Amino acid sequence: MLAASSRKNIARAGRLGSGPALGPQPQRGFTLVEMLVVVTLVGILAAAAQPLGVWVHKRQREAELRHALRTLRDGLDAYHRAAREGRITLKADDSGYPPDLDALVRGVPDARDPQNAKRLYFLRRLPRDPLADPALPAAQTWALRSHDSPPEAPAPGRDVFDVHSRSEALAIDGSRYRDW
């Protein structure tokens, strides 16, 4: 059971909150100066975070480029390996590398199949250079190097020995994307 003085305190507290105001109430809300300070601080933080966002986007595109290059080069190596194993019919002057990038996707007849019904496929789809114009087809986004061209002056030719980006931009580490 509550003591009589406790019941009086509870009743008095209930009356104080529900009755008319006994004095001037403090104003609620923010002043214009407080709002300007908050907006200024948010602007400073956004300006500081913007270069970090650009850097993160560039790093993501570099990772996409590395992955696409690795995928294409693995496909080129698999094609060459199949040619060396005699699974692809070659002419006398062929290098064993595909004539174009689309050959990795459309496949080639398996030379070990007497009916030529089986095909060898090396890629499901052709990756595109993430730094290239998105309007171009994937095969046209890459710069090609032929088996006959020297490494210091890569040039396209009758086969595809290697691929690299056409971009002249610099990577985060200072290297050129086309040298990857």
C-alpha positions in Angstrom: 0.0 0.0 0.0 1.2 3.5 -0.9 1.8 5.9 1.8 -0.4 9.0 1.9 2.5 11.4 1.0 3.4 9.3 -2.0 -0.2 9.4 -3.3 -0.2 13.2 -2.9 3.1 13.5 -4.9 1.7 11.3 -7.7 -1.5 13.3 -7.8 0.4 16.6 -7.8 2.7 15.4 -10.7 -0.4 14.5 -12.7 -1.9 17.9 -12.2 1.2 19.9 -13.2 1.5 18.2 -16.6 -2.1 18.6 -17.6 -3.0 22.0 -16.4 -2.4 25.5 -18.0 1.2 26.7 -18.3 2.5 28.3 -15.1 5.1 30.4 -16.9 6.7 31.0 -20.3 7.4 27.7 -22.1 10.8 27.4 -23.9 10.6 27.5 -27.7 11.2 24.2 -29.5 13.1 23.8 -32.9 16.3 25.0 -34.4 17.5 28.5 -35.0 18.7 29.7 -38.4 22.3 29.8 -37.2 22.1 26.2 -36.0 20.7 25.1 -39.3 23.4 26.9 -41.3 26.1 25.3 -39.1 24.7 21.8 -39.7 24.3 22.4 -43.5 27.9 23.7 -43.6 29.3 20.7 -41.8 27.4 18.3 -44.0 28.8 20.1 -47.1 32.3 19.8 -45.8 31.9 16.1 -45.1 30.5 15.5 -48.6 33.3 17.4 -50.2 35.9 15.4 -48.2 34.2 12.1 -49.2 33.8 12.8 -52.9 37.4 12.1 -53.9 37.2 8.8 -52.0 34.1 7.8 -54.0 36.0 8.6 -57.3 38.9 6.5 -56.1 36.7 3.6 -55.1 35.0 3.7 -58.6 38.3 3.7 -60.4 39.6 0.8 -58.3 36.4 -1.2 -59.1 36.9 -0.6 -62.9 40.5 -1.7 -62.6 39.4 -4.9 -60.9 36.9 -5.4 -63.8 39.6 -4.8 -66.3 42.0 -7.3 -64.6 39.2 -9.9 -64.5 38.3 -9.4 -68.2 42.0 -9.6 -69.3 42.5 -12.8 -67.3 39.3 -14.4 -68.8 40.3 -13.5 -72.3 43.9 -14.7 -71.9 42.8 -17.9 -70.3 40.5 -18.5 -73.4 43.4 -17.7 -75.8 45.7 -20.2 -73.9 43.0 -22.9 -73.9 42.5 -22.5 -77.7 46.3 -22.7 -78.2 46.5 -25.8 -76.0 43.7 -27.5 -77.9 45.5 -26.7 -81.2 48.7 -28.3 -79.9 46.8 -31.4 -78.7 45.4 -31.8 -82.2 41.8 -31.0 -81.3 41.7 -28.1 -83.8 42.5 -28.5 -87.5 45.3 -26.1 -88.5 46.8 -25.1 -91.8 50.5 -25.4 -92.3 51.2 -21.7 -91.5 48.8 -21.3 -88.6 50.2 -20.3 -85.2 47.6 -22.2 -83.2 45.9 -19.0 -81.9 42.4 -18.0 -82.9 41.9 -15.9 -86.0 39.7 -13.5 -84.0 38.1 -13.1 -80.5 34.7 -14.3 -81.7 36.1 -17.7 -82.4 36.5 -18.3 -78.7 32.7 -17.9 -78.3 31.3 -19.4 -81.5 33.6 -22.4 -81.1 35.5 -24.5 -83.6 34.9 -28.1 -84.8 36.6 -30.8 -82.7 39.1 -32.5 -85.0 38.8 -35.7 -83.0 35.2 -36.1 -83.9 34.8 -37.9 -87.2 31.4 -36.4 -88.0 32.4 -32.9 -87.0 29.3 -32.6 -84.9 31.1 -31.6 -81.7 32.4 -28.1 -81.2 35.0 -26.8 -78.8 34.0 -23.6 -76.9 36.5 -21.6 -74.9 34.3 -18.7 -73.6 30.6 -18.4 -72.8 30.6 -14.7 -73.8 33.2 -12.2 -74.7 34.1 -9.8 -71.9 34.3 -6.2 -72.8 36.9 -3.6 -71.8 35.2 -1.6 -68.9 37.2 1.5 -69.9 36.0 1.4 -73.5 33.0 3.1 -75.1 29.9 1.1 -74.1 28.3 1.5 -77.5 31.0 -0.6 -79.2 30.6 -4.4 -79.5 32.8 -6.4 -77.0 35.2 -7.6 -79.7 36.0 -4.0 -80.8 36.8 -2.8 -77.3 40.1 -4.6 -77.2 43.4 -3.9 -78.9 44.8 -7.1 -80.3 48.4 -8.4 -80.7 49.3 -11.0 -83.3 51.7 -13.8 -82.7 54.0 -12.3 -85.3 54.2 -8.8 -83.7 57.0 -7.9 -81.1 56.0 -7.2 -77.5 57.3 -3.6 -77.7 55.2 -2.8 -80.7 52.0 -4.9 -80.5 49.9 -4.9 -83.6 47.0 -6.9 -84.9 47.5 -9.6 -87.6 46.2 -12.9 -88.8 45.7 -14.3 -85.3 45.1 -13.1 -81.7 48.0 -13.9 -79.5 47.2 -11.3 -76.8 44.8 -8.5 -75.9 45.1 -5.2 -74.0 43.0 -2.2 -73.3 42.9 0.7 -75.8 42.8 3.2 -72.9 45.6 5.7 -72.6 44.6 6.5 -69.0 46.8 5.9 -66.0 46.0 3.4 -63.3 46.1 4.1 -59.6 49.6 2.6 -59.4 50.8 5.0 -62.2 51.0 2.4 -65.0 49.1 2.7 -68.3 46.1 0.5 -68.7 47.2 -0.5 -72.2 50.4 -2.0 -70.8 48.5 -4.4 -68.5 
